[in-house]
Amino acid sequence: MELIFLSVNNIYGFSISASILAGSETKYGEA
């Protein structure tokens, strides 16, 4: 169970980081 939880946690963490990076890139790109 721990491995599954850690895997899901890493996937969500990566998705959140990626979306934040993509959002900042769009803001700076448009500005």
N, C-alpha and C positions, 0 to 999 in steps of 0.2 A: 504493500500500500504506500509506503514511503516513496519508493521509486516512482510510482505513478503520480503521486502528488507533486514531487519535485519536477517531473517532466512537464506536467501541466503548468506548474508555476513558471518554469523557464520559458515555455511557449508564450504564455500571457505576458511575461516580462519583456520578451523580445518584441512581441507585437506592439506593446505600449511604447517601447523605446523607438521602434521603427516609425510608428505613427507620429510621435513627437518630432523625430528628425525630419520626416516628410513634411510635417506642418511648418516647421521653422524654415525648411528649404523653400517652400512655396511662398511664405511671407517675405523672405529676403529676395527671392527671385522676382516677385511681383513689384516689390519696392525698389 
